[in-house]
Amino acid sequence: MKPLHLIFAAVAFVGGPALSETMATGDLGLVIERASGSVLLVDQSDRAALARIEGLGDLSHASLVYSPDQRFAFVFGRDGGLTKVDLVERRIAGRVVQAGNAIGGAISDDGALVAVSNYEPGGVRVFDADTLEMVADIPTGSKTIGLVDAPGRRFVFSLWDAGETWIADLSGEAPHITRIEGIGQNPYDALITANGRYYVAGLFGEDGLTALDLWAEMPEPTQVLAGYGRGEEPLPVYKMPHLEGWALTGTEFVLPAVGRHEVLWVDARDFTETARTATHGQPVFAMARPDGRQVWVNFAHPLNDTIQVIDTVTKQVVHELSPGPAVLHMEFTPRGHEVWVSVRDAGKIMIYDTRTFEKRGEIDAESPSGIFFTARAHRTGL
């Protein structure tokens, strides 16, 4: 399929009539409306909602990826639904309920395959991106988490129950699976670096993370930050941190600590701890502005009405915002001049200038959670 950057389409605006106009996809994004099973199509430059697309099932814990041409989104619902959304025609282009309980997915580097990781029945299922026909079923005997795409038509994921990471190579006629043991107790989420080299799994069952060098012939697990909470009583975890929105700032990762009121700084070259920054609450997302100069952090309940901004040179909190009740997600515009923030219980998307911290706009949304701009189509792991 050739890239489709500019096309003519009939478009239906929220609260307005359909009309015909020229449409580009690079400035668009989707917002998950978790309570209503819908997604909201938004325009970055206009800071506006364009359309609401309904009928996507249970989106209480949902994520999505984009096709390389930025026309289609593949939405992964909690109910096992895989929904293909056409951003140009503003409609559902296909939908399959492929499992009983799903936990995210990924798209291959060539855009041909979409993979979904499942809690029930476990394992990973892979689908043709054009037709949504299943092309591979990879049972694991475990809940699967941390599914990401890797170069070479590969998918990498971890097993909650078994403490393993699997690499599934789908470049041939049948999947070739590499199993790596000794990842650690209960991996709960994972990230892959932008160059596709390092896969890092966070551990819920123990303090620490595990890194794999995917450039190695046979990747060996490297323990990272083992025992970072040693000697401290862990706090109750009200919401699991997310690693997908990981922060890489220069030569350091910034990662949320499980059950701690702090973020951890890790040297990206040798995975040694370099610093810690105390935070307002338990971090959920620690996300870097695209230039790496700031890290924006939101927090778990009951302190989830606040965002803190950390300067990556001083590693100090330099600003604090209170957008409203239940801040769930943040998404930077591709060059980082603005950040969009979902405030679930206020029913709003708040938009802030990342230099002045002034609010630039807001958009009404129904229980908004994840925000996903189409620029993600060209980034590994997103």
C-alpha positions in Angstrom: 0.0 0.0 0.0 1.4 3.4 -1.0 1.6 6.1 1.6 -1.6 8.2 1.7 -0.7 11.6 3.0 -3.4 13.7 1.3 -6.8 12.6 0.1 -10.3 13.8 -0.5 -12.9 12.5 1.9 -16.4 13.1 3.2 -15.9 14.1 6.8 -18.4 14.3 9.7 -17.6 16.9 12.4 -18.7 16.5 16.0 -22.0 18.3 16.2 -21.8 19.4 12.5 -22.8 18.2 9.0 -20.7 16.1 6.6 -18.7 18.0 4.0 -16.0 17.3 1.5 -12.5 18.8 1.9 -8.9 18.0 1.5 -7.5 16.1 4.4 -4.0 15.4 5.7 -3.4 12.7 8.3 -0.1 13.9 9.8 -1.7 16.4 12.2 -4.3 14.1 13.6 -4.7 11.9 16.7 -7.1 9.7 18.6 -8.2 10.0 22.2 -9.6 6.9 23.9 -12.9 7.6 25.6 -12.8 4.7 28.0 -16.3 4.8 29.4 -18.2 4.9 26.2 -16.3 2.6 23.9 -15.5 5.4 21.5 -12.5 7.3 20.2 -12.3 11.0 19.5 -10.5 12.2 16.4 -8.6 15.4 17.1 -6.5 18.0 15.2 -3.3 19.2 16.8 -3.0 22.5 15.0 -6.6 23.6 15.5 -6.7 22.1 19.0 -10.1 20.7 18.1 -12.2 17.6 18.0 -13.2 16.5 14.5 -15.3 13.4 15.0 -16.3 10.7 17.5 -16.1 7.1 16.3 -18.2 4.7 18.4 -18.6 0.9 18.8 -15.1 -0.1 19.9 -16.2 -2.2 22.9 -14.5 -2.2 26.3 -11.8 0.5 26.2 -11.2 0.6 30.0 -7.6 -0.3 29.4 -6.9 0.5 25.7 -4.0 1.4 23.5 -3.5 1.7 19.7 -0.9 1.8 16.9 -0.9 3.4 13.5 -0.3 2.1 10.0 2.8 3.5 8.3 0.6 5.8 6.1 -1.1 7.2 9.2 -4.5 6.5 7.8 -5.5 3.5 10.0 -5.4 3.0 13.7 -5.5 -0.4 15.3 -7.1 -0.2 18.7 -6.6 -2.9 21.3 -9.5 -3.2 23.8 -9.7 -4.8 27.1 -12.4 -7.2 25.9 -10.0 -8.8 23.4 -11.3 -6.6 20.5 -9.0 -5.5 17.7 -10.6 -2.6 15.9 -9.3 -1.0 12.7 -10.3 2.6 12.5 -10.1 4.7 9.2 -9.1 8.2 10.2 -9.9 9.6 6.8 -13.4 8.1 6.4 -13.9 8.4 10.2 -15.4 5.0 10.7 -14.6 1.5 11.8 -13.0 -0.4 8.9 -12.9 -3.8 10.6 -13.2 -5.4 14.0 -12.5 -8.9 15.5 -12.9 -10.1 19.1 -9.8 -12.3 19.2 -9.6 -13.2 22.9 -11.4 -12.8 26.2 -9.0 -10.3 27.8 -6.3 -8.4 26.0 -3.6 -6.1 27.2 -2.2 -4.1 24.2 -0.5 -4.8 20.9 2.0 -3.7 18.3 2.5 -3.4 14.5 5.4 -4.8 12.6 8.1 -2.5 11.2 6.7 -3.0 7.6 3.2 -2.3 8.7 1.9 -5.7 7.4 1.2 -7.5 10.7 -0.6 -6.5 13.9 0.0 -8.5 17.1 -2.1 -8.6 20.2 -1.0 -9.8 23.7 -3.6 -11.5 25.8 -4.4 -12.3 29.4 -7.1 -14.7 28.6 -6.3 -17.2 27.1 -2.8 -15.9 27.2 -0.3 -15.8 24.3 0.0 -13.6 21.3 -2.1 -13.6 18.1 -1.0 -12.0 14.9 -3.2 -10.6 12.2 -2.9 -9.3 8.6 -3.1 -5.5 8.9 -5.2 -5.3 5.7 -7.8 -7.9 6.3 -7.6 -8.6 10.1 -7.4 -12.3 9.3 -5.3 -14.2 11.9 -2.0 -15.4 10.5 -0.3 -16.8 13.6 -1.3 -18.0 17.1 1.5 -18.1 19.6 0.3 -19.8 22.9 2.5 -19.1 25.9 0.6 -20.7 28.9 0.9 -17.4 30.6 -0.5 -13.8 30.6 1.6 -11.9 28.1 2.6 -8.3 28.6 5.1 -5.7 27.3 4.5 -6.5 23.6 6.5 -4.3 21.3 7.7 -4.3 17.7 11.3 -4.8 16.9 13.2 -4.4 13.6 13.1 -7.4 11.2 9.4 -8.2 11.5 9.8 -9.3 15.1 7.7 -8.9 18.1 9.1 -9.1 21.7 6.9 -9.8 24.8 7.2 -11.1 28.3 5.3 -13.7 30.4 3.9 -12.6 33.7 3.6 -16.1 35.1 6.8 -17.6 33.8 9.2 -14.7 34.1 10.4 -15.1 30.5 10.7 -13.0 27.4 10.0 -14.3 24.0 11.2 -13.0 20.6 8.9 -14.0 17.8 10.4 -13.6 14.3 7.7 -13.5 11.6 10.0 -12.8 8.7 9.5 -16.3 7.4 6.6 -18.5 6.6 6.1 -19.6 10.3 7.0 -17.8 13.5 10.4 -18.5 14.9 10.4 -18.2 18.7 13.4 -17.5 20.9 12.7 -18.0 24.6 14.8 -16.2 27.2 14.5 -17.3 30.8 15.5 -15.6 34.0 13.8 -12.3 33.3 12.6 -11.9 36.9 9.4 -12.3 39.0 6.2 -11.0 37.4 7.3 -8.7 34.5 4.4 -6.2 34.2 5.4 -3.9 31.3 8.3 -3.2 29.0 9.8 -0.8 26.6 12.1 -0.9 23.6 14.6 1.8 22.7 14.0 3.9 19.6 16.8 2.1 17.7 15.3 -1.3 18.5 18.4 -2.4 20.5 17.4 -2.7 24.1 14.2 -4.3 25.5 13.7 -3.4 29.2 11.1 -5.2 31.3 9.8 -3.8 34.6 9.3 -6.3 37.5 6.3 -6.2 39.9 7.4 -9.2 42.0 10.8 -7.7 42.9 12.5 -4.4 42.9 14.3 -4.0 39.6 14.2 -4.3 35.9 15.7 -6.6 33.3 17.4 -5.5 30.1 18.0 -7.5 26.9 20.4 -6.5 24.1 18.5 -7.5 21.0 21.6 -7.0 18.8 23.2 -10.0 20.5 23.1 -13.4 18.8 21.5 -14.8 21.9 20.3 -12.0 24.3 21.2 -12.6 28.0 19.2 -10.9 30.8 20.9 -8.1 32.6 19.5 -7.1 35.9 18.9 -3.3 36.3 18.4 -1.5 39.6 18.1 -4.8 41.5 16.8 -4.1 45.0 16.3 -0.3 44.5 13.9 -0.3 47.4 16.0 -2.4 49.7 15.4 -1.6 53.4 12.3 0.4 52.7 8.7 -0.7 53.2 6.9 -0.7 49.8 3.8 1.4 49.5 0.4 0.0 48.3 0.4 0.2 44.5 -2.9 1.8 43.4 -2.0 1.8 39.7 0.8 0.0 37.9 3.4 2.3 36.3 3.7 2.3 32.5 6.9 1.9 30.7 5.6 2.5 27.2 5.8 6.2 27.6 9.4 5.9 28.8 11.7 8.8 28.9 15.2 8.9 27.3 17.0 12.1 28.0 20.4 12.3 26.4 22.2 9.3 27.9 19.8 8.5 30.7 16.5 6.7 31.1 14.0 8.1 33.6 11.7 5.3 34.9 8.9 5.3 37.4 9.6 3.3 40.6 7.0 0.7 41.6 5.5 1.5 45.0 7.7 4.6 45.5 7.3 8.3 45.4 10.2 8.8 43.0 11.6 8.4 39.5 14.8 6.6 38.9 17.6 7.7 36.5 19.6 5.1 34.7 22.6 5.4 32.5 21.4 4.2 29.1 24.9 2.8 28.2 25.5 0.4 31.1 22.1 0.5 33.0 23.6 1.7 36.3 21.6 4.0 38.6 22.7 7.6 38.4 20.1 9.5 40.5 16.7 9.6 42.0 14.1 12.4 42.1 11.5 12.5 44.8 8.0 13.1 43.4 4.5 14.2 44.5 3.2 10.6 44.4 3.6 7.2 42.8 4.5 7.9 39.1 2.4 6.3 36.4 4.0 7.8 33.3 7.4 9.6 33.2 7.5 11.0 29.7 10.3 13.0 28.0 9.6 16.0 25.9 10.9 15.2 22.4 14.0 17.3 22.9 14.8 15.5 26.2 15.1 18.6 28.3 12.0 17.9 30.4 10.3 14.9 31.9 6.6 15.2 32.7 5.2 12.9 35.4 1.7 12.0 36.4 0.6 10.0 39.4 -1.6 7.2 40.7 -4.7 7.6 42.8 -5.3 9.4 45.2 -2.7 12.0 44.0 -3.7 11.9 40.4 -4.8 15.5 39.9 -1.2 16.7 39.6 1.6 16.8 37.0 5.2 17.6 37.9 7.8 18.7 35.4 11.4 17.7 36.0 14.4 19.5 34.4 16.7 16.8 33.1 19.9 18.9 33.6 19.3 19.6 37.3 17.0 16.5 37.9 14.8 18.8 40.0 11.1 19.4 39.8 10.8 22.9 38.2 7.0 23.2 37.8 3.8 21.6 39.1 0.3 21.7 37.5 -3.1 20.7 38.7 -5.1 20.1 35.5 -8.0 18.4 37.4 -9.3 15.1 38.8 -7.8 11.9 37.4 -5.0 12.9 35.0 -4.5 9.7 33.1 -2.2 10.3 30.1 0.0 12.9 28.4 1.1 13.2 24.7 3.6 15.6 23.3 3.2 17.2 19.9 5.9 15.7 17.6 8.3 18.6 18.2 7.3 19.1 21.8 6.0 22.6 21.9 2.8 21.5 23.5 1.6 18.6 25.7 -2.0 17.3 25.6 -3.3 15.9 29.0 -6.4 13.7 29.5 -8.3 14.6 32.6 -10.8 11.8 32.9 -13.1 13.0 35.7 -13.3 16.5 34.3 -14.2 15.2 30.8 -11.5 17.3 29.3 -8.3 17.3 27.2 -6.1 20.1 28.5 -3.4 21.6 26.2 -0.3 23.3 27.7 2.7 25.2 26.3 5.7 23.2 27.4 7.9 26.3 27.6 5.6 28.7 29.5 3.3 26.1 31.1 0.3 28.2 30.0 -2.9 26.5 29.1 -3.4 26.9 25.3 -6.8 25.2 25.0 -9.1 22.4 26.1 -11.4 19.9 24.4 -14.5 18.2 25.8 -14.2 14.4 25.8 -16.1 11.5 27.4 -13.9 10.0 30.2 -10.7 10.5 28.2 -7.6 8.4 28.8 -4.9 7.6 26.2 -3.9 10.2 23.6 -2.2 9.0 20.5 -0.9 11.3 17.7 -0.2 9.8 14.3 3.5 10.7 14.5 3.7 7.5 16.5 3.4 5.6 13.1 7.1 6.3 12.5 8.6 5.4 15.9 9.7 1.9 17.0 7.8 0.6 20.1 4.9 3.1 19.8 
